[in-house]
């Protein structure tokens, strides 16, 4: 299950539903809270259209073992690292797409 609100909520919800959040058959495949932050940063940045959308600053909160099971803001350094990873991951995926397009044309 997933929930998203605001502009782009449907594609964001679709991408979140693809994540392994509650695999009861093999719990070792589930992602942890930090990996969830990374994946959400990737989803949000991938859906953001710089040509049409305003610049934004990503803020997140979590309720997990790492936060002592209390609702708290995700530490800024975790968000910063996640955003850097997300942008790099998106860039690499776009480069792979361009390479495969060139191979198909050539």
Long-range contacts (C-beta under 8 A, 24 or more apart in sequence): 7-53, 8-47, 8-48, 11-47, 12-43, 12-44, 12-47, 15-43, 15-46, 15-47, 16-40, 16-43, 32-64, 33-62, 33-64, 33-65, 33-66, 33-67, 34-66, 34-78, 34-82, 36-62, 37-62, 37-74, 37-78, 37-79, 37-82, 38-82, 38-85, 38-86, 40-82, 41-79, 41-82, 41-83, 41-85, 41-86, 42-85, 42-86, 42-89, 42-90, 44-86, 45-83, 45-86, 45-87, 45-90, 46-86, 46-90, 58-83
